[in-house]
Amino acid sequence: MSEQSVVIIGLPESGKTTYLAALWHVVTARDVPTKLRFGNLLAGTAKHLNEIAARWRNAQKQERTLMLGSRVVSMNLKSANDSVVKVTFPDVPGEEYRRMWEDRDANPDVIAILRAGGVLLFMNADDIHGPNWIADENAMYAKWGLAPIAPGEPVPWHPRAAPTQVQLVDMLQLLRSPPIDIGPRKLAIMLSVWDKVSGEGRTPAAFLAEKMPLLDQYLRHNADAWTHVTYGISAQGGDYDDVDPEKEKALEAEALRQYDKASTRVDVVMGDVHSHDLTEPLAWLME
């Protein structure tokens, strides 16, 4: 029996917690075929996982207190031949990865976790930030509590304003730098909220190449020896509840709650192939 480890990373609001909630439901409900099956929980609590999975099934947004209920969630998943993959969700917020980008620093505990053999990198396919107009910069600065840019004034640079793909390429380069580097690794790119962009008619790999060419070229030219694939992931299945029950989001959330099997809300896309199996990227990483 061999054992491998996988770490799941991404910037804030990239879909990591939704994936964890949906994955826990899928591997414990066992109502759709999966390449990996649940073995045992190594870190975190079943109570925390059951709470976020319940909110996922009920098409409700995750509460911050629930998302921060455990510092690290780690579980063993088993293949058909009983090979084991240890999957670790650093339940630190995505802000910890932003700290790596902005401050060039990381918690020693996070560094240890990031030395896993396989990496799932999440990004929100419907929220990719490119170079912005000044009006867009002002909106972001207001969100961060910073003073707006005055007319005629030079635009100050803040690392948080960097395009998404710049931050992600830097994150991957940091994973191939001491003290995190462990040599060549496998990487699964997870384009979350895939249902929002799938209507554009592109495969996940083609979408990545068009929307984030810097990241795509970095991976294809293989300067840091990443072996990678790109998945489209719709773990949520659609929009969740809105405050106003008459709004379209609330109606869509009600439709999601009507599924006979919540697991079938999930859509995992690689190339032109679709499945409900959220363990598929993890199985690829351990091949």
DRENKESE-572555 format. One line per 4 residues: number of its first residue (from 1); their letters; for each residue x, y, z of N, C-alpha, C. Coordinates in Angstrom, 2 decimals. Atoms other than C-alpha are relative to their C-alpha. Example, Ala and Ser with C-alpha at 12.3 -4.5 7.8 and 13.67 -1.06 7.14 Angstrom:
# residues 2
1	as	0.89:-1.19:0.00:12.30:-4.50:7.80:0.90:1.20:0.00 | -0.82:-1.19:-0.06:13.67:-1.06:7.14:-0.77:1.09:0.73
***
This chain:
# residues 287
1	mseq	0.85:-1.20:0.00:0.00:0.00:0.00:0.88:1.24:0.00 | -0.77:-1.24:0.06:1.44:3.35:-1.04:-0.85:1.14:0.51 | 0.71:-1.17:-0.50:0.53:6.69:0.49:0.58:1.24:-0.64 | -0.42:-1.26:0.58:0.67:10.07:-1.23:-0.79:1.12:0.67
5	svvi	0.67:-1.15:-0.62:-0.26:13.56:-0.08:-0.32:1.06:-1.03 | 0.47:-1.06:0.88:-2.18:16.35:-1.76:-0.39:1.18:0.86 | 0.41:-1.21:-0.70:-2.61:19.94:-0.62:-0.87:0.83:-0.94 | 0.95:-0.78:0.78:-5.43:22.22:-1.78:0.17:1.47:0.36
9	iglp	-0.35:-1.40:-0.23:-4.57:25.90:-2.20:-0.77:0.91:-0.95 | 0.63:-0.98:0.88:-5.92:29.09:-3.75:-0.17:1.32:0.72 | 0.22:-1.33:-0.56:-6.53:32.79:-3.25:-1.36:0.07:0.69 | 1.31:-0.11:-0.66:-9.49:34.04:-1.16:-1.16:-0.13:-0.99
13	esgk	1.24:0.14:0.76:-12.95:33.09:-2.46:0.22:-0.70:-1.34 | -0.28:0.73:1.24:-11.58:30.67:-5.04:-0.74:-1.32:-0.08 | 0.83:1.20:0.07:-13.91:27.79:-4.15:0.49:-1.16:0.84 | -0.58:1.11:-0.77:-11.83:25.73:-1.70:-1.00:-0.57:1.01
17	ttyl	0.92:0.48:-1.03:-14.45:25.55:1.08:-1.20:-0.68:-0.63 | 1.11:0.65:0.68:-17.28:24.75:-1.33:0.40:-1.38:-0.48 | -0.50:1.30:0.45:-15.17:21.95:-2.80:0.09:-0.97:1.17 | -0.13:0.87:-1.17:-14.42:20.57:0.67:-1.38:-0.48:0.46
21	aalw	1.35:0.37:-0.43:-18.12:20.63:1.62:-0.62:-1.02:-0.95 | 0.58:0.91:0.99:-19.18:18.95:-1.62:0.74:-1.34:-0.01 | -0.78:1.24:-0.02:-16.34:16.41:-1.48:-0.41:-0.87:1.19 | 0.40:0.76:-1.18:-17.30:15.40:2.07:-1.36:-0.65:-0.21
25	hvvt	1.31:0.59:0.29:-20.89:14.90:0.95:0.14:-1.17:-0.97 | -0.09:1.04:1.04:-19.93:12.88:-2.14:0.63:-1.29:0.54 | -0.69:1.22:-0.45:-17.51:10.51:-0.38:-0.72:-0.68:1.16 | 0.74:0.64:-1.10:-19.83:9.91:2.58:-1.39:-0.46:-0.44
29	ardv	1.31:0.43:0.50:-23.15:9.72:0.66:0.12:-1.24:-0.89 | -0.26:1.16:0.87:-21.67:7.23:-1.85:-1.16:-0.26:-0.97 | 1.15:0.18:0.90:-24.56:7.84:-4.25:0.34:0.26:-1.46 | -0.48:-0.08:1.38:-22.46:8.48:-7.39:1.34:-0.75:-0.06
33	ptkl	-1.28:0.71:0.11:-19.48:6.47:-8.73:1.17:0.96:0.22 | -1.20:-0.80:-0.24:-16.11:7.80:-7.51:1.23:-0.89:-0.11 | -1.25:0.75:0.12:-12.53:6.74:-8.18:0.64:-0.25:1.36 | -0.53:0.16:-1.35:-11.62:7.21:-4.52:-1.15:-0.08:0.99
37	rfgn	1.01:0.12:-1.04:-13.58:6.27:-1.41:0.58:0.46:1.33 | -0.43:-0.53:-1.29:-13.45:7.63:2.10:0.67:-1.09:0.84 | -0.70:0.89:-0.89:-10.91:6.01:4.42:-0.22:0.40:1.44 | 0.19:-0.49:-1.36:-10.66:7.97:7.64:0.41:1.46:0.09
41	llag	-0.28:-1.41:-0.25:-10.46:11.49:9.02:1.23:0.10:0.88 | -1.26:-0.12:-0.74:-6.96:12.46:10.20:0.05:1.25:0.85 | -0.01:-1.27:-0.73:-7.44:16.08:11.28:-1.28:0.75:-0.31 | 1.29:-0.66:0.13:-10.42:18.34:11.75:-1.06:-0.83:0.68
45	takh	1.08:0.71:-0.68:-13.80:17.24:13.05:-1.12:-0.31:-0.98 | 1.15:0.37:0.82:-16.70:15.41:11.46:-1.12:1.02:0.17 | 1.04:-1.00:-0.26:-18.98:18.00:13.10:0.17:1.20:-0.93 | -0.28:-1.13:0.89:-17.31:20.83:11.17:-0.34:-0.36:-1.44
49	lnei	0.24:0.40:1.38:-17.47:18.89:7.90:-1.48:-0.23:-0.25 | 1.44:0.22:0.17:-21.08:17.85:8.43:-0.75:1.32:-0.08 | 0.66:-1.31:0.03:-22.04:21.48:9.07:0.16:0.68:-1.35 | -0.18:-0.68:1.29:-20.48:22.84:5.90:-0.65:-0.80:-1.12
53	aarw	0.68:0.82:1.00:-21.84:19.87:3.89:-1.51:0.22:0.04 | 1.44:-0.26:-0.12:-25.34:20.53:5.26:-0.37:1.32:-0.66 | 0.27:-1.29:0.64:-25.16:24.16:4.16:0.13:-0.14:-1.52 | -0.15:0.22:1.44:-23.92:22.99:0.75:-1.25:-0.69:-0.56
57	rnaq	1.20:0.70:0.47:-26.85:20.56:0.38:-1.21:0.93:-0.02 | 1.14:-0.91:-0.10:-29.27:23.32:1.42:0.16:1.26:-0.86 | -0.25:-1.14:0.89:-27.80:25.74:-1.17:0.08:1.31:0.76 | -0.21:-1.18:-0.82:-26.76:28.20:1.53:1.48:0.37:0.00
61	kqer	-1.38:-0.46:-0.03:-23.63:30.32:1.56:0.65:-0.42:1.32 | -0.73:0.40:-1.20:-20.96:29.16:3.99:0.20:1.20:0.92 | -0.25:-1.04:-0.98:-20.71:31.18:7.19:1.47:0.01:0.37 | -1.42:-0.12:-0.32:-17.30:32.51:8.12:0.39:-0.83:1.22
65	tlml	-0.33:0.76:-1.22:-17.46:30.88:11.57:0.11:-1.48:-0.30 | -0.09:1.41:0.36:-18.06:27.50:9.96:1.26:-0.28:-0.80 | -1.20:0.21:0.82:-15.24:27.94:7.47:1.25:0.00:0.85 | -1.18:-0.08:-0.84:-12.84:28.71:10.29:-0.12:-0.94:1.21
69	gsrv	0.24:0.88:-1.13:-14.08:25.90:12.52:1.16:-0.92:0.32 | -1.12:0.89:-0.25:-10.87:23.89:12.18:1.20:0.52:-0.76 | -1.19:-0.55:0.63:-7.32:24.92:11.41:0.40:-0.78:-1.24 | -0.36:0.85:1.12:-6.61:21.96:9.13:-0.98:-1.16:-0.07
73	vsmn	0.80:1.19:0.24:-8.85:19.31:7.63:0.83:-0.94:-0.85 | -0.81:0.99:0.72:-7.06:16.15:6.51:-0.71:-1.34:0.05 | 0.65:1.30:0.05:-8.46:12.81:5.38:0.76:-0.93:-0.92 | -0.53:1.03:0.89:-7.34:9.56:3.78:-1.11:-0.46:-0.92
77	lksa	0.89:0.57:0.99:-9.05:8.48:0.57:0.70:-1.20:-0.62 | -0.59:1.24:0.50:-8.53:5.00:-0.88:-0.46:-0.27:-1.43 | 0.32:0.42:1.35:-8.39:3.76:-4.46:-0.54:-1.43:0.01 | 0.54:1.35:0.09:-9.81:0.46:-5.73:0.99:-1.05:0.49
81	ndsv	-1.01:0.97:-0.46:-6.50:-1.29:-4.93:0.55:0.36:1.38 | -0.33:-0.39:-1.38:-6.35:0.32:-1.46:1.24:0.88:0.13 | -1.01:-1.05:-0.12:-3.65:2.83:-2.33:-0.65:1.20:0.69 | 0.55:-1.08:-0.83:-4.07:5.82:-0.02:0.54:1.34:-0.47
85	vkvt	-0.42:-1.38:0.21:-4.00:9.51:-0.80:-0.46:0.82:1.20 | 0.28:-0.88:-1.13:-3.81:11.91:2.13:-0.29:1.39:-0.56 | 0.42:-1.29:0.53:-5.73:15.08:1.24:-0.08:1.00:1.15 | -0.05:-0.99:-1.07:-5.03:18.17:3.32:-0.55:1.34:-0.49
89	fpdv	0.55:-1.33:0.24:-7.12:21.33:3.30:0.52:0.90:1.11 | -0.37:-0.96:-1.04:-5.23:24.02:5.18:-1.19:0.94:0.20 | 1.20:-0.79:-0.21:-8.31:25.61:6.71:0.35:1.41:0.47 | -0.35:-1.41:-0.11:-6.37:28.83:6.96:-0.68:0.70:-1.16
93	pgee	0.65:-0.70:1.10:-8.10:31.46:4.85:0.95:0.16:-1.18 | -0.83:-0.30:1.16:-6.91:32.20:1.32:0.92:1.17:0.25 | -0.88:-1.14:-0.34:-5.43:35.33:2.93:1.41:-0.46:0.35 | -1.33:0.49:-0.33:-2.53:33.13:4.08:0.85:-0.11:-1.27
97	yrrm	-0.73:0.06:1.27:-1.59:32.58:0.43:0.24:1.40:-0.55 | -0.21:-1.39:0.40:-2.10:36.26:-0.25:1.18:0.59:0.77 | -1.14:-0.46:-0.79:0.38:36.90:2.58:1.32:-0.43:-0.64 | -1.20:0.46:0.69:2.94:34.81:0.68:0.35:0.93:-1.15
101	wedr	-0.21:-0.88:1.15:2.47:37.08:-2.33:0.35:1.42:0.44 | -0.16:-1.40:-0.36:2.24:40.43:-0.56:1.19:0.25:0.92 | -1.03:-0.24:-1.02:4.65:40.02:2.36:1.21:-0.90:-0.15 | -1.10:0.96:0.22:6.91:37.22:1.03:0.31:-0.75:1.29
105	danp	-0.15:0.65:-1.28:6.31:35.39:4.28:-1.09:-1.07:0.12 | 0.99:1.05:-0.22:4.47:32.29:5.48:0.20:-0.61:1.37 | -0.04:0.70:-1.27:3.62:30.53:8.70:0.74:-1.33:-0.17 | -0.74:1.27:0.12:6.00:27.57:9.34:-0.92:-1.21:-0.15
109	dvia	0.94:1.11:0.13:2.99:25.27:9.73:-0.53:-0.12:-1.42 | 0.48:0.00:1.38:1.74:26.30:6.30:1.08:-0.50:-0.94 | -1.11:0.47:0.83:5.18:25.72:4.79:0.07:-1.52:0.02 | -0.05:1.46:-0.11:5.14:22.14:6.08:-1.11:-0.64:-0.81
113	ilra	1.14:0.54:0.74:1.69:21.53:4.58:0.23:0.11:-1.50 | -0.19:-0.25:1.43:2.72:23.00:1.22:1.06:-0.88:-0.64 | -0.99:0.91:0.54:5.43:20.37:0.83:-0.61:-1.34:-0.41 | 0.68:1.21:0.47:2.82:17.79:-0.22:0.42:-0.31:-1.44
117	ggvl	-0.46:0.43:1.32:3.56:15.78:-3.34:-0.87:0.46:-1.15 | 0.91:-0.46:1.05:0.49:16.92:-5.30:-0.71:1.26:0.43 | 0.62:-1.29:-0.30:-1.23:20.30:-5.54:-1.27:0.17:-0.82 | 1.21:-0.48:0.67:-4.80:21.31:-6.36:-0.04:1.51:0.17
121	lfmn	0.00:-1.46:-0.03:-4.78:25.00:-7.26:-1.35:0.51:-0.48 | 1.33:-0.50:0.32:-8.21:26.66:-7.15:0.06:1.45:-0.47 | 0.22:-1.39:0.42:-9.19:29.80:-9.02:-1.45:0.14:-0.45 | 1.39:-0.27:0.36:-12.62:31.36:-9.55:-0.05:0.42:-1.47
125	addi	0.02:-0.28:1.44:-13.23:31.20:-13.31:-0.85:1.21:-0.35 | 0.89:-1.13:0.26:-15.88:33.92:-13.04:0.48:1.28:0.68 | -0.52:-1.18:-0.72:-13.70:36.34:-11.07:1.51:0.11:-0.21 | -1.41:-0.10:0.37:-10.39:36.71:-12.91:0.33:1.48:-0.21
129	hgpn	-0.34:-1.42:0.09:-8.82:40.13:-12.39:1.19:0.21:-0.92 | -1.09:-0.40:0.89:-6.74:41.62:-15.17:0.42:1.41:0.34 | -0.33:-1.41:-0.20:-5.16:45.07:-15.50:-1.28:0.84:0.00 | 1.25:-0.73:-0.22:-7.77:47.62:-14.38:0.08:1.46:-0.44
133	wiad	0.13:-1.44:0.15:-9.01:51.09:-15.24:0.06:0.64:1.39 | -0.11:-0.70:-1.28:-8.60:53.74:-12.53:-1.30:-0.14:0.80 | 1.28:0.16:-0.70:-12.33:53.47:-11.70:-0.06:-1.36:0.69 | -0.01:1.34:-0.59:-11.87:49.75:-11.11:0.97:-0.06:1.18
137	enam	-0.97:-0.04:-1.10:-8.78:50.41:-8.99:-0.62:0.67:1.23 | 0.64:-0.69:-1.12:-10.77:52.87:-6.86:-1.01:-0.90:0.71 | 0.97:0.92:-0.61:-13.49:50.28:-6.31:0.72:-1.03:0.87 | -0.76:0.98:-0.78:-10.89:47.76:-5.16:0.61:0.64:1.24
141	yakw	-0.60:-0.68:-1.14:-9.14:50.31:-2.93:-1.05:0.26:1.08 | 1.08:-0.22:-0.97:-12.49:51.15:-1.31:-0.32:-1.29:0.74 | 0.27:1.30:-0.61:-13.09:47.43:-0.69:1.05:-0.33:1.06 | -1.10:0.29:-0.93:-9.71:47.21:1.05:0.14:1.04:1.10
145	glap	-0.09:-1.03:-1.01:-10.31:50.36:3.13:1.13:0.99:-0.24 | -1.08:-0.93:0.33:-7.65:52.40:1.30:-0.58:1.26:-0.63 | 0.46:-1.28:0.57:-7.94:56.02:0.15:-0.11:-0.11:-1.52 | 0.15:0.06:1.46:-9.25:56.44:-3.42:1.08:0.82:-0.70
149	iapg	-0.99:-0.70:0.81:-7.03:57.68:-6.21:-0.62:1.32:-0.47 | 0.51:-1.31:0.40:-7.50:61.43:-6.78:0.26:0.23:-1.49 | -0.21:-0.30:1.43:-7.95:62.70:-10.36:1.34:0.68:-0.22 | -1.30:-0.59:0.34:-4.59:63.53:-11.93:1.15:-0.52:0.83
153	epvp	-1.07:0.54:-0.84:-2.66:61.68:-9.23:0.52:-1.31:-0.59 | -0.52:1.30:0.46:-0.33:58.80:-10.08:-0.66:-1.14:0.77 | 0.65:1.14:-0.61:-1.80:55.40:-9.36:1.02:-0.77:0.86 | -0.94:0.77:-0.83:-0.04:53.82:-6.35:-0.17:-1.49:-0.25
157	whpr	0.08:1.43:0.23:0.82:50.17:-6.72:-0.17:-0.72:1.32 | 0.18:0.86:-1.16:-0.45:47.65:-4.24:0.02:-1.44:-0.52 | -0.10:1.37:0.54:0.41:43.95:-4.64:-1.34:-0.69:-0.17 | 1.31:0.64:0.11:-3.24:43.00:-4.12:-0.69:0.35:-1.30
161	aapt	0.61:-0.43:1.25:-4.11:44.88:-7.30:0.58:-0.71:-1.21 | -0.62:0.72:1.11:-1.90:42.61:-9.42:-1.00:-0.96:-0.63 | 0.91:0.95:0.65:-3.73:40.49:-12.01:0.05:-1.38:0.65 | 0.10:1.32:-0.61:-4.90:37.09:-10.80:1.11:-0.92:-0.48
165	qvql	-0.98:0.95:0.52:-2.58:35.19:-13.11:1.42:0.32:0.46 | -1.32:-0.36:-0.51:0.46:37.14:-11.90:0.18:-0.57:1.40 | -0.08:0.53:-1.37:-0.30:36.19:-8.29:0.12:-1.52:0.01 | -0.03:1.46:0.02:-0.86:32.54:-9.21:1.32:-0.54:-0.51
169	vdml	-1.32:0.42:0.49:2.33:32.21:-11.24:1.04:0.16:1.10 | -0.95:-0.22:-1.10:4.24:33.70:-8.33:-0.18:-1.06:1.09 | 0.25:1.03:-1.01:2.56:31.27:-5.92:0.64:-1.32:-0.40 | -0.59:1.25:0.47:3.63:28.32:-8.07:1.52:0.06:0.02
173	qllr	-1.46:-0.15:-0.06:7.17:29.67:-8.32:0.50:-0.12:1.44 | -0.37:0.12:-1.41:7.26:29.96:-4.52:-0.01:-1.47:0.44 | 0.06:1.42:-0.33:6.25:26.30:-4.29:1.20:-0.78:-0.55 | -1.20:0.63:0.54:9.34:25.48:-6.34:1.27:0.70:0.49
177	sppi	-1.13:-0.71:-0.60:11.62:27.59:-4.14:0.18:-0.46:1.44 | -0.21:0.35:-1.42:13.25:26.78:-0.76:-0.76:0.99:0.89 | -0.09:1.35:-0.58:12.05:25.99:1.85:-1.17:-0.90:-0.36 | 1.18:0.77:0.34:8.88:24.70:0.15:0.29:-1.05:-1.07
181	digp	-0.25:0.85:1.16:10.40:23.03:-2.90:0.34:-1.43:0.40 | -0.36:1.41:-0.18:10.46:19.22:-2.98:0.31:-0.66:-1.34 | -0.26:0.55:1.33:11.24:18.82:-6.69:-1.24:0.03:-0.87 | 1.14:0.01:0.93:8.94:18.25:-9.69:-1.25:-0.60:0.65
185	rkla	1.26:0.46:-0.59:5.29:17.80:-8.74:-1.12:0.04:-1.03 | 1.20:-0.04:0.83:1.88:17.21:-10.27:-0.93:1.09:0.52 | 0.86:-1.15:-0.31:-0.60:20.08:-10.38:-1.31:-0.13:-0.74 | 1.33:-0.05:0.63:-4.34:20.06:-11.02:-0.54:1.41:0.14
189	imls	0.61:-1.33:0.02:-5.70:23.46:-12.03:-1.51:-0.19:0.09 | 1.43:0.16:-0.26:-9.26:23.74:-10.68:-0.72:1.32:-0.29 | 0.75:-1.19:0.36:-11.40:26.34:-12.47:-1.39:-0.12:0.62 | 1.28:0.13:-0.71:-14.24:26.69:-9.96:-1.05:0.91:-0.62
193	vwdk	1.17:-0.73:0.53:-17.70:28.14:-10.69:-0.08:-0.21:-1.52 | -0.07:0.27:1.44:-17.38:26.45:-14.09:-1.36:0.20:-0.67 | 1.33:-0.17:0.58:-21.17:26.60:-14.61:-0.23:1.42:-0.49 | 0.18:-1.40:0.40:-20.85:30.40:-14.93:0.67:0.33:-1.33
197	vsge	-0.76:-0.32:1.22:-18.45:30.25:-17.90:-0.09:-1.10:-1.04 | 0.03:1.13:0.93:-19.20:26.90:-19.54:-0.76:0.32:-1.27 | 0.76:-0.40:1.19:-21.63:28.60:-21.92:0.84:0.61:-1.09 | -0.88:-0.56:1.02:-18.66:30.13:-23.73:0.51:-1.08:-0.95
201	grtp	-0.30:1.07:0.94:-18.08:26.71:-25.30:1.45:-0.43:-0.08 | -1.41:0.40:0.01:-14.42:26.22:-24.39:0.23:-1.15:0.97 | -0.44:0.97:-0.99:-12.75:23.30:-22.72:0.72:0.76:1.11 | -0.73:-0.70:-1.07:-11.16:24.18:-19.35:1.42:0.41:-0.41
205	aafl	-1.37:-0.34:0.43:-7.67:24.07:-20.92:-0.01:1.18:-0.96 | 0.09:-1.12:0.95:-8.73:26.40:-23.76:-0.39:1.29:0.72 | 0.39:-1.17:-0.78:-10.39:28.76:-21.29:1.21:0.58:0.73 | -1.20:-0.46:-0.70:-7.18:28.94:-19.24:0.95:0.70:-0.96
209	aekm	-0.93:-0.58:0.97:-5.10:29.65:-22.36:-0.46:1.38:-0.45 | 0.50:-1.29:0.47:-7.38:32.52:-23.42:-0.08:1.04:1.10 | 0.23:-0.96:-1.07:-8.17:34.12:-20.07:1.24:0.29:0.85 | -1.19:-0.19:-0.82:-4.83:33.63:-18.31:1.23:-0.50:-0.77
213	plld	-1.09:0.49:0.87:-2.15:33.34:-21.03:1.35:-0.07:0.71 | -1.28:0.06:-0.71:0.73:34.13:-18.65:0.12:-1.31:0.78 | 0.00:1.25:-0.77:-0.19:31.21:-16.37:0.09:-1.19:-0.95 | -0.01:1.10:0.97:-0.85:28.96:-19.37:1.39:-0.20:-0.60
217	qylr	-1.34:0.11:0.60:2.53:29.74:-20.97:1.03:-0.48:1.03 | -0.91:0.45:-1.06:4.34:29.30:-17.66:-0.08:-1.52:0.17 | 0.17:1.43:-0.19:2.87:25.81:-17.30:0.41:-0.79:-1.24 | -0.31:0.75:1.21:3.23:24.76:-20.94:1.49:-0.05:-0.29
221	hnad	-1.45:-0.02:0.26:6.89:25.79:-21.16:0.79:-0.68:1.12 | -0.51:0.94:-0.98:7.50:23.83:-17.97:1.34:0.41:0.62 | -1.25:-0.46:-0.59:10.26:26.00:-16.49:0.22:-0.59:1.38 | -0.11:0.52:-1.36:9.51:24.64:-13.01:-0.45:-1.45:0.14
225	awth	0.25:1.44:0.02:8.73:21.05:-14.03:-1.31:-0.41:0.66 | 1.33:0.41:-0.45:5.03:21.01:-13.19:-0.61:-0.91:-1.06 | 0.85:0.81:0.87:3.02:18.15:-14.72:-1.43:0.36:0.35 | 1.29:-0.57:-0.37:-0.45:19.61:-14.96:-1.13:-0.43:-0.92
229	vtyg	1.24:0.09:0.78:-4.03:19.15:-16.13:-0.93:1.09:0.51 | 0.94:-1.07:-0.35:-6.91:21.63:-16.07:-1.42:-0.55:0.03 | 1.38:0.45:-0.18:-10.40:20.87:-14.74:-0.92:1.21:0.13 | 1.09:-0.92:-0.35:-13.62:22.84:-14.76:-0.81:-0.64:1.10
233	isaq	0.67:0.56:-1.16:-15.34:22.36:-11.42:-1.23:0.84:0.37 | 1.20:-0.64:-0.53:-18.92:23.22:-10.58:-0.44:-0.82:1.21 | 0.32:0.73:-1.23:-19.12:21.99:-6.99:-1.27:0.53:0.65 | 1.16:-0.63:-0.62:-21.88:24.41:-6.00:-1.27:-0.34:-0.75
237	ggdy	1.14:0.38:0.83:-24.20:23.71:-8.91:-0.85:1.16:-0.48 | 0.78:-1.17:0.38:-25.61:27.24:-9.23:0.06:1.05:1.08 | 0.02:-1.07:-1.00:-26.36:30.41:-7.28:-0.75:-0.44:1.24 | 0.62:0.33:-1.27:-27.24:30.08:-3.61:-0.94:1.11:0.45
241	ddvd	1.02:-0.92:-0.50:-29.78:31.93:-1.49:0.46:1.45:0.02 | -0.20:-1.43:-0.11:-30.06:35.69:-1.69:-0.87:0.51:1.15 | 0.80:-0.58:-1.08:-31.44:37.97:1.03:-1.44:0.20:-0.44 | 1.34:-0.23:0.54:-34.40:38.81:-1.18:-0.54:-1.31:-0.61
245	peke	0.50:1.29:0.49:-36.47:35.62:-1.69:-0.60:0.06:-1.39 | 0.58:-0.12:1.33:-37.94:37.02:-4.91:1.06:0.05:-1.09 | -1.05:-0.13:1.00:-34.58:37.35:-6.58:0.28:-1.34:-0.67 | -0.28:1.19:0.80:-33.42:34.91:-9.22:0.89:-0.99:0.74
249	kale	-0.90:0.89:-0.72:-30.65:33.54:-6.96:-0.78:-0.91:0.95 | 0.78:0.79:-0.95:-33.19:32.40:-4.37:-0.79:-1.08:-0.73 | 0.75:0.98:0.77:-35.27:30.65:-7.04:0.92:-1.12:-0.48 | -0.95:1.02:0.44:-32.20:28.87:-8.38:0.44:-0.87:1.16
253	aeal	-0.38:0.77:-1.18:-31.19:27.83:-4.87:-1.10:-1.01:0.34 | 1.10:0.92:-0.29:-34.65:26.31:-4.35:0.00:-1.17:-0.98 | -0.08:1.08:0.99:-34.24:24.35:-7.58:1.12:-0.99:0.35 | -1.11:0.87:-0.39:-30.90:23.00:-6.32:-0.41:-0.92:1.15
257	rqyd	0.43:0.80:-1.14:-32.57:21.80:-3.12:-0.95:-1.13:-0.40 | 0.96:1.00:0.45:-35.01:19.72:-5.18:0.66:-1.23:-0.62 | -0.68:1.16:0.58:-32.35:17.34:-6.55:-0.21:-1.22:0.88 | 0.13:1.24:-0.76:-33.02:13.73:-5.54:1.34:-0.41:0.62
261	kast	-1.34:0.27:-0.49:-29.27:13.23:-5.19:0.82:1.28:-0.12 | -0.76:-1.26:0.04:-27.33:16.36:-4.22:1.32:-0.17:-0.74 | -1.29:0.24:0.66:-24.15:14.75:-5.59:-0.07:0.26:-1.51 | 0.12:-0.18:1.45:-25.53:15.04:-9.14:-0.03:1.47:-0.39
265	rvdv	-0.18:-1.42:0.31:-25.39:18.84:-8.86:1.42:0.29:-0.44 | -1.42:-0.20:0.27:-21.63:18.47:-9.16:0.30:-0.28:-1.47 | -0.47:0.24:1.37:-20.00:18.77:-12.58:1.52:0.17:-0.02 | -1.45:-0.01:0.13:-16.34:17.89:-13.10:0.33:-0.20:-1.47
269	vmgd	-0.25:0.01:1.45:-15.06:18.63:-16.61:1.50:-0.03:-0.26 | -1.39:0.05:0.48:-11.75:17.57:-18.16:-0.07:-0.28:-1.49 | 0.21:0.09:1.43:-11.58:18.17:-21.88:-1.49:0.13:-0.29 | 1.44:0.02:0.28:-15.07:17.28:-23.13:-0.74:-1.02:0.85
273	vhsh	0.58:1.06:-0.81:-15.72:14.62:-20.48:-0.55:0.58:1.30 | 0.66:-0.48:-1.21:-18.17:15.33:-17.63:-0.23:-1.16:0.97 | 0.35:0.99:-1.02:-18.67:13.47:-14.35:-0.48:0.73:1.25 | 0.36:-0.56:-1.31:-19.97:13.99:-10.80:1.06:-0.33:1.04
277	dlte	-1.00:0.55:-0.92:-16.76:12.62:-9.28:1.03:1.05:0.42 | -0.94:-1.00:-0.50:-14.97:15.26:-7.19:1.33:-0.60:0.42 | -1.29:0.63:-0.34:-12.27:12.70:-6.35:0.87:-0.21:-1.23 | -0.75:0.28:1.24:-11.19:12.43:-10.01:1.32:0.76:-0.07
281	plaw	-1.31:-0.70:0.03:-8.54:15.22:-9.84:0.97:-0.56:1.03 | -0.86:0.57:-1.04:-7.22:13.69:-6.61:0.57:-1.35:-0.47 | -0.46:1.28:0.52:-7.02:10.26:-8.27:1.07:0.21:-1.05 | -1.03:-0.29:1.01:-5.09:11.78:-11.19:1.32:0.37:0.67
285	lme	-1.23:-0.41:-0.69:-2.61:13.33:-8.77:0.77:-1.18:0.60 | -0.67:1.12:-0.63:-1.87:9.96:-7.18:0.37:-1.11:-0.99 | -0.36:1.02:1.00:-1.48:8.02:-10.45:1.51:-0.09:-0.16
***
